[in-house]
């Protein structure tokens, strides 16, 4: 755009005197974005997979041992998770651009809830496959969603500051998740307690996402 170049079939809103082009695109600053509830809801939905997902992965052999599965089974299931993650990333790339972002979060959090519950009850082999599919869906959808939603909601001009701020929630989640799982094992006699908490928080994220409305800049500016 800075050099007057555009993707095929894209028309600029206007061309400036220096030859560069402009589009009618609404761009939000970080401070403006922070005044919208949906930012915090989606950050919460980003932190959950980082925390509980990291906990499930780092404690996977121990979790599987509680359910009488071998370390080899845990490793094979992880390979399936990676496969389904790649498949879901391809499939949901289209969905992220087509449907409301809240619905994408609902799908991801539903899969997260299923993975947490299965972490307690998957004693049958076929349930391991369902677990791998649901966990793979969480990882695949999350990666695609995070790469697109912030620009779709808040424009591209301030993406560095917005995504830098949002990224901290994932880092915090990844840091505390394995510790929470460890406390559950040490003080609650296993992983069931932390997995039920994860299922509950996933349900809470689903409800908040369904209630969230997409941001309107004029409403935010009026509250300044």
C-alpha positions in Angstrom: 0.0 0.0 0.0 2.8 2.4 0.8 4.0 2.0 -2.8 0.7 2.2 -4.5 0.5 -1.6 -4.9 -2.6 -3.7 -4.2 -3.6 -7.4 -4.3 -5.4 -8.4 -7.4 -9.0 -7.1 -7.8 -8.7 -4.8 -4.7 -9.8 -1.2 -5.2 -8.5 1.5 -2.9 -10.9 4.0 -1.2 -8.7 6.8 -2.4 -5.2 7.5 -3.8 -3.2 10.3 -2.2 -1.0 12.8 -4.1 2.2 10.9 -3.3 0.8 7.8 -5.1 0.0 5.7 -1.9 -3.4 4.3 -1.4 -5.8 4.4 1.5 -8.7 2.1 2.6 -11.8 2.7 4.6 -10.5 0.6 7.5 -11.3 1.4 11.1 -8.1 1.1 13.3 -8.2 1.1 17.0 -5.4 2.0 19.5 -4.7 -0.3 22.3 -6.4 2.0 24.8 -9.5 2.1 22.7 -9.5 -1.7 22.3 -9.1 -2.2 26.1 -12.4 -0.4 26.6 -14.3 -3.1 24.7 -15.4 -6.2 26.7 -14.9 -8.6 23.9 -11.1 -8.0 24.1 -11.0 -9.3 27.7 -13.4 -12.1 27.0 -11.2 -13.3 24.1 -8.1 -12.9 26.2 -9.7 -15.1 28.8 -10.5 -17.6 26.1 -6.9 -17.4 25.0 -5.5 -17.9 28.4 -7.5 -21.1 29.1 -6.1 -23.3 26.4 -2.6 -22.0 27.2 -2.9 -22.9 30.9 -4.9 -26.1 30.8 -3.5 -27.2 27.4 0.1 -26.8 28.7 -0.9 -28.6 31.9 -2.5 -31.5 30.0 0.5 -31.9 27.8 3.3 -31.6 30.4 1.4 -33.9 32.8 0.0 -36.2 30.1 1.9 -39.4 31.0 0.9 -39.0 34.7 -2.7 -38.3 33.7 -2.8 -41.3 31.5 -1.2 -43.4 34.2 -4.1 -42.5 36.5 -6.4 -44.0 33.9 -4.3 -47.1 33.5 -2.8 -46.2 30.2 0.9 -46.7 29.4 3.4 -44.0 28.5 3.5 -45.4 25.0 -0.3 -44.8 24.7 0.2 -41.3 25.9 2.8 -40.7 23.3 0.7 -42.2 20.5 -2.3 -40.0 21.6 -0.1 -36.9 21.5 0.8 -37.8 17.9 -2.9 -38.0 17.0 -3.5 -34.6 18.7 -0.8 -33.0 16.5 -2.4 -34.5 13.4 -5.9 -33.3 14.2 -4.5 -29.9 15.1 -3.1 -29.5 11.6 -6.3 -30.7 10.0 -8.5 -28.4 12.1 -6.2 -25.4 11.4 -6.9 -25.9 7.6 -10.6 -26.3 8.0 -11.2 -23.5 10.5 -9.2 -21.0 8.5 -12.2 -20.5 6.3 -14.5 -20.3 9.3 -12.5 -17.5 11.0 -13.0 -15.3 7.9 -16.7 -16.2 7.5 -18.4 -16.5 10.8 -18.7 -14.3 13.9 -15.5 -14.7 16.0 -17.7 -15.5 19.0 -18.9 -18.7 17.4 -15.3 -19.8 16.7 -14.5 -19.3 20.4 -17.6 -21.3 21.3 -16.4 -24.2 19.2 -12.9 -24.0 20.7 -14.1 -23.8 24.3 -16.5 -26.6 23.7 -13.7 -28.8 22.5 -11.7 -27.6 25.6 -14.5 -28.6 27.9 -14.7 -32.1 26.3 -10.9 -32.6 26.6 -11.0 -31.7 30.3 -13.9 -34.1 31.0 -12.3 -36.9 29.0 -9.1 -36.4 31.0 -11.1 -37.8 33.9 -13.1 -40.6 32.3 -11.2 -41.8 29.2 -10.6 -45.4 30.3 -11.7 -46.9 27.0 -9.4 -46.8 24.0 -12.0 -45.2 21.7 -12.3 -42.3 24.1 -8.6 -41.6 23.6 -9.3 -40.9 19.9 -12.1 -38.5 20.9 -9.7 -36.8 23.3 -7.1 -36.4 20.6 -9.7 -34.9 18.2 -11.0 -32.4 20.8 -7.6 -31.4 22.0 -6.3 -31.1 18.5 -9.3 -28.9 17.7 -8.4 -26.6 20.6 -4.8 -26.1 19.4 -5.6 -25.8 15.7 -8.5 -23.4 16.0 -6.7 -21.3 18.6 -3.7 -20.7 16.4 -5.7 -19.7 13.4 -8.1 -17.6 15.4 -5.4 -15.7 17.2 -3.7 -14.9 13.9 -6.8 -13.2 12.4 -9.3 -12.0 15.0 -7.4 -9.0 16.3 -6.9 -7.4 12.9 -10.5 -8.3 11.9 -11.9 -6.6 15.1 -9.5 -3.6 15.5 -7.9 -3.0 12.1 -4.2 -3.3 11.3 -2.6 0.0 12.2 -2.0 -0.8 15.9 -1.7 -4.6 15.7 1.8 -4.6 17.3 0.6 -3.0 20.6 -2.7 -4.9 20.7 -1.3 -8.3 19.9 1.7 -7.7 22.2 -0.7 -7.0 25.1 -3.0 -9.9 24.2 0.1 -12.3 24.0 0.8 -11.8 27.7 -2.4 -13.7 28.6 -1.1 -16.8 26.7 2.3 -16.5 28.4 0.8 -16.2 31.8 -1.5 -19.2 31.1 1.4 -21.3 30.0 3.4 -20.4 33.1 0.7 -21.1 35.7 -1.1 -24.1 34.0 1.4 -26.9 34.8 1.8 -25.5 38.4 -2.0 -25.7 38.9 -2.0 -29.3 37.7 0.9 -30.1 40.0 -1.0 -28.7 43.0 -4.1 -30.7 42.1 -2.0 -33.9 42.0 -0.2 -33.1 45.3 -3.1 -31.8 47.4 -6.3 -33.0 45.8 -5.2 -36.6 45.2 -5.1 -36.5 41.4 -6.0 -34.4 38.4 -9.8 -34.6 38.6 -10.2 -31.4 40.5 -8.2 -29.2 38.1 -9.9 -30.8 35.1 -13.3 -30.1 36.5 -12.2 -26.5 37.1 -11.0 -26.3 33.4 -14.4 -27.7 32.2 -16.2 -25.1 34.3 -14.1 -22.2 33.1 -14.5 -23.4 29.5 -18.3 -23.2 29.9 -18.0 -19.8 31.4 -16.0 -18.6 28.4 -18.7 -20.0 26.1 -21.4 -18.1 27.9 -19.4 -14.8 27.9 -18.5 -15.2 24.2 -22.2 -15.7 23.2 -23.2 -12.6 25.2 -20.3 -10.4 23.8 -21.0 -8.0 21.0 -18.5 -6.9 18.4 -16.9 -3.5 19.2 -18.2 -0.3 17.8 -15.7 2.5 17.8 -18.2 5.4 18.0 -19.6 3.9 21.2 -16.1 3.6 22.8 -15.2 7.2 21.8 -18.4 8.5 23.3 -17.4 7.1 26.7 -14.1 9.0 26.8 
